[in-house]
């Protein structure tokens, strides 16, 4: 029997359109129903989304949706099945580089933005990165463990890109989030990405297993069958990254986080690491190539007072083939990367990048 708490039913009694959907949760062997409510525009009331379990005695979770001005202006919404989220973005002038196309940092920031907007659209925290009620109660946060991005065509200034995202369980210690990027004008898939996230205690800064309570809160918004942005066997996103050993061919020593590099989790944001990795790429590659694939493994946090060294070495070893429209060949260059604390030498991040020859204009 579907049960709703009094404060939820009071909200639902106001002028609303209702839609109900139900699916089986094979992990916890229960049936889960989703109740969504969109208020009539003329009432001016906020929309409500409630998630309830049909199991007897289970607790209903209901979050008042965000009917803010930002939500009304945002070009994003849940898909029809409620298990993924799509949002459109216009590439701004300050998001492009010297060649008038978006930078990889821009792409990574958009991935983060659409992921956060997805979480907010289903009622998760607006004061953190997709934290559930239980996570907030226990002072838990999500932190990036791995990020893999492939870009087949960079959007240009003024282009409109649509990004779809969804999340899934990833074992007992984390979660997975995937993305697909499309050119809205052509419908062409221009990029794909996948990531792994683990849970950390915000006070102790120690990793923590994902509890059943937290898992129950977000699994109802996840596809029940595996859905992967990179379904290909042996694809590059699965490859282990070897550690770069000294001496490196290229380096940029003494990088310092700016105050603006810190995020809501009180550490350097994961996108900043991408910029640091690229700082030690040789200039002749930057002038003649564009980044096609980047994979980063995040090994430890970086704080505001840390000083970082960026090391890069050319590699000819096969770390994984490309999965998209481009194929490996003589027009590509591959690099191995390491970010470490200056002086102490502690590893912060390791990564690989694959660069393709820039097309002549």
C-alpha positions in Angstrom: 0.0 0.0 0.0 1.3 3.4 -0.9 1.5 5.8 2.0 2.3 9.5 2.2 2.9 11.6 5.2 0.4 14.3 6.2 2.6 17.2 5.1 3.0 15.5 1.7 -0.7 14.9 1.2 -1.5 18.5 2.1 0.8 19.7 -0.7 -0.6 17.2 -3.1 -4.2 18.3 -2.4 -3.4 21.6 -4.0 -4.0 22.0 -7.7 -1.7 19.4 -9.3 -1.3 17.0 -12.1 -0.2 13.6 -10.9 1.8 10.8 -12.6 2.6 7.5 -11.0 5.2 5.0 -12.1 6.4 1.7 -10.5 9.4 -0.5 -11.0 11.0 -3.5 -9.3 14.1 -3.0 -7.2 16.0 -6.3 -7.6 18.8 -5.3 -5.2 16.4 -4.9 -2.3 13.6 -7.1 -3.6 10.9 -4.6 -3.3 8.6 -2.6 -5.5 9.2 1.2 -5.7 6.7 3.8 -6.9 7.5 7.3 -8.0 4.9 10.0 -7.5 5.5 13.2 -9.3 3.5 16.4 -9.2 3.5 19.5 -11.4 1.4 22.4 -10.1 -0.7 24.4 -12.4 1.3 27.4 -13.5 -1.4 29.8 -12.4 -1.1 28.8 -8.7 2.5 29.9 -8.5 3.2 27.0 -6.2 6.4 25.0 -6.2 6.3 21.5 -7.8 6.6 18.5 -5.5 8.3 15.2 -6.1 7.7 12.3 -3.7 9.3 8.9 -3.7 7.6 6.1 -1.8 8.1 2.4 -1.3 5.1 0.1 -1.6 6.5 -2.1 1.1 4.4 -2.1 4.2 5.9 0.0 7.0 8.5 1.7 4.8 9.2 5.3 5.2 8.2 7.7 2.5 10.8 10.1 1.2 9.4 13.4 -0.2 11.3 16.4 -1.2 9.7 19.7 -2.2 10.9 20.4 -5.7 12.7 23.6 -6.6 10.3 25.9 -8.3 12.8 28.7 -8.2 13.5 31.2 -11.0 16.7 29.3 -11.7 14.7 26.1 -12.3 12.3 27.8 -14.6 15.1 29.3 -16.7 17.2 26.2 -16.7 17.0 24.2 -20.0 17.0 20.9 -18.3 14.6 18.2 -17.0 14.3 14.6 -16.1 13.7 12.2 -19.0 10.3 10.5 -19.4 11.3 7.5 -17.3 12.8 9.7 -14.6 16.0 7.8 -14.6 18.3 10.3 -16.4 18.5 14.0 -16.9 19.1 16.2 -20.0 20.1 19.8 -20.1 21.1 22.2 -22.9 23.9 24.7 -22.6 25.1 27.6 -24.8 28.9 27.8 -25.1 29.8 31.3 -23.8 32.7 33.4 -25.0 34.6 33.0 -21.8 34.4 29.2 -22.1 36.4 28.9 -25.3 40.1 29.0 -26.0 42.2 30.7 -28.6 40.7 28.5 -31.4 37.1 29.6 -30.4 36.1 26.1 -29.3 35.3 25.1 -25.7 38.2 24.0 -23.6 38.3 20.6 -21.9 37.9 22.4 -18.6 34.7 23.9 -19.9 33.4 20.5 -20.8 34.3 19.1 -17.4 32.6 21.9 -15.6 29.4 21.4 -17.7 29.5 17.7 -16.8 29.7 18.6 -13.1 26.9 21.2 -13.5 24.5 18.8 -15.2 25.3 16.2 -12.6 24.5 18.5 -9.7 21.3 19.8 -11.5 20.2 16.2 -11.9 20.6 15.6 -8.2 18.7 18.7 -7.3 15.9 17.9 -9.7 15.1 14.7 -7.7 15.3 16.6 -4.4 18.8 16.1 -3.2 20.8 18.8 -1.4 21.3 22.3 -2.9 24.2 23.0 -0.4 26.5 20.2 -1.6 27.3 17.9 -4.5 24.3 15.6 -4.6 24.2 14.7 -0.9 21.2 12.7 0.3 19.4 13.4 3.6 21.3 10.6 5.3 24.6 11.8 4.0 24.0 15.3 5.3 23.0 13.9 8.7 26.2 11.9 8.9 28.4 14.7 7.4 29.2 12.6 4.3 30.2 13.9 0.8 30.9 12.5 -2.6 34.5 12.8 -3.9 35.8 11.9 -7.4 37.8 8.7 -7.7 38.2 8.5 -11.5 37.2 10.7 -14.4 37.3 9.6 -18.1 36.3 12.1 -20.9 36.4 11.5 -24.6 35.6 14.4 -26.9 35.1 13.7 -30.6 34.2 17.2 -31.6 34.6 20.4 -29.5 31.6 22.8 -29.5 32.4 26.2 -30.7 31.4 29.6 -29.3 27.6 30.0 -29.6 27.0 26.3 -30.2 24.3 24.6 -28.1 25.2 21.2 -26.6 22.8 18.8 -24.9 24.2 16.6 -22.1 22.4 13.6 -20.7 23.5 12.1 -17.4 22.5 9.2 -15.1 24.0 7.5 -12.1 24.3 3.9 -11.0 25.7 1.9 -8.1 29.3 0.9 -8.3 30.0 -1.8 -5.8 29.9 -1.3 -2.1 32.2 1.7 -1.9 30.9 4.1 -4.5 28.7 5.2 -7.3 29.1 5.8 -11.0 27.9 8.7 -13.2 27.9 8.7 -17.0 27.3 11.4 -19.6 26.6 11.7 -23.3 27.1 15.0 -25.2 25.3 15.9 -28.4 25.4 18.8 -30.8 21.8 20.0 -30.6 21.8 21.2 -34.2 22.9 17.9 -35.8 22.1 15.3 -33.1 25.6 14.1 -33.4 27.3 12.5 -30.4 30.3 14.8 -29.8 31.6 13.3 -26.5 31.1 10.7 -23.8 32.3 10.5 -20.2 32.2 8.3 -17.2 33.2 8.7 -13.6 33.5 6.9 -10.3 32.7 8.6 -6.9 33.4 7.4 -3.4 32.0 8.6 -0.1 34.1 10.6 2.4 33.4 11.8 6.0 33.6 15.6 5.8 35.0 15.8 9.3 37.6 13.0 9.4 38.4 13.2 5.6 38.4 9.4 5.6 36.6 7.3 3.0 33.5 5.4 4.0 31.5 2.6 2.6 28.1 3.5 1.1 25.5 2.4 3.6 22.2 0.7 2.7 20.4 3.8 3.9 22.2 6.0 1.4 22.0 3.5 -1.3 18.2 3.2 -0.8 17.9 7.0 -1.2 19.5 7.2 -4.6 18.9 3.8 -6.2 15.3 4.7 -7.0 16.6 7.3 -9.4 19.0 4.9 -11.2 18.5 2.6 -14.1 17.8 -0.9 -12.8 19.8 -2.5 -15.6 23.4 -1.4 -16.3 23.6 1.5 -18.7 27.1 2.5 -19.8 28.3 5.5 -21.8 31.1 3.1 -22.9 29.5 -0.3 -23.5 32.4 -1.5 -25.7 34.5 -4.3 -24.4 38.0 -3.5 -23.3 37.4 0.2 -23.8 39.8 2.8 -22.7 37.9 4.0 -19.6 38.6 0.6 -17.9 42.4 0.7 -18.3 44.7 0.9 -15.4 47.0 3.9 -15.4 50.6 3.1 -14.6 52.6 5.5 -12.4 55.0 7.8 -14.1 58.5 7.4 -12.7 61.2 10.0 -12.6 62.7 11.5 -14.5 59.9 12.9 -16.6 60.4 14.5 -20.0 58.3 17.6 -19.1 57.4 19.3 -15.9 55.8 22.4 -14.4 56.9 22.9 -10.9 55.4 24.8 -8.0 51.7 25.1 -9.0 49.6 26.6 -6.3 45.8 26.4 -5.8 43.9 29.7 -6.1 41.2 30.5 -3.6 38.7 30.1 -6.4 39.9 26.5 -7.0 38.3 25.4 -3.7 34.8 24.0 -3.9 31.9 23.4 -1.5 33.7 20.3 -0.2 36.6 22.5 1.1 39.2 21.1 -1.2 40.5 21.7 -4.7 37.8 20.9 -7.2 38.4 17.9 -9.6 38.3 20.2 -12.7 41.4 22.1 -11.5 43.5 18.9 -11.7 42.8 18.8 -15.4 44.3 22.2 -15.9 47.3 21.3 -13.8 47.9 18.2 -15.9 47.8 20.2 -19.1 50.3 22.7 -17.8 53.2 20.3 -18.4 52.1 19.3 -22.0 54.8 20.5 -24.5 53.8 23.6 -26.3 54.3 22.1 -29.7 51.6 19.6 -29.0 49.2 22.3 -27.7 49.9 24.3 -30.9 49.2 21.5 -33.3 46.9 19.0 -31.5 43.7 19.0 -29.5 42.9 16.8 -26.5 40.8 13.8 -27.5 40.8 11.6 -24.3 41.7 12.3 -20.7 41.6 9.8 -17.8 42.5 10.8 -14.3 42.7 8.8 -11.1 42.3 10.9 -8.0 44.6 9.6 -5.2 44.4 12.2 -2.5 42.9 15.6 -1.7 44.7 18.8 -2.4 44.2 21.7 -0.1 44.7 25.5 -0.5 48.2 25.6 1.0 49.6 22.7 -1.0 52.2 23.2 -3.8 51.9 20.8 -6.7 54.3 19.6 -9.4 52.9 18.5 -12.8 55.0 15.8 -14.6 54.5 14.5 -18.1 56.2 11.9 -20.3 55.4 10.7 -23.8 54.3 7.0 -23.9 54.0 4.6 -26.7 52.4 1.8 -24.6 48.9 0.9 -25.5 46.8 2.1 -22.6 43.6 1.6 -24.5 42.1 2.3 -27.9 39.7 5.1 -28.6 36.1 4.3 -28.5 34.5 6.9 -30.7 34.8 8.3 -34.2 38.5 8.8 -34.2 41.0 5.9 -34.3 44.6 5.6 -33.2 47.2 6.5 -35.8 50.3 8.4 -36.7 48.5 11.7 -36.1 48.0 11.1 -32.4 50.3 11.6 -29.4 49.8 9.9 -26.0 51.2 11.1 -22.6 51.4 9.8 -19.1 50.9 12.2 -16.2 51.6 12.6 -12.5 50.6 15.3 -10.0 52.5 15.2 -6.7 53.1 17.4 -3.7 56.3 19.5 -4.2 59.1 18.4 -1.8 57.2 15.6 -0.2 56.6 13.8 -3.4 53.2 12.3 -2.4 51.1 11.3 -5.3 47.9 13.4 -5.8 46.7 12.3 -9.2 47.9 10.1 -12.1 46.5 10.2 -15.6 46.8 9.7 -19.4 45.9 11.9 -22.3 45.5 11.2 -26.0 45.9 14.1 -28.5 44.8 14.1 -32.2 46.3 16.3 -34.9 44.3 19.5 -35.2 42.3 19.8 -38.4 43.6 22.5 -40.7 41.2 25.4 -41.2 
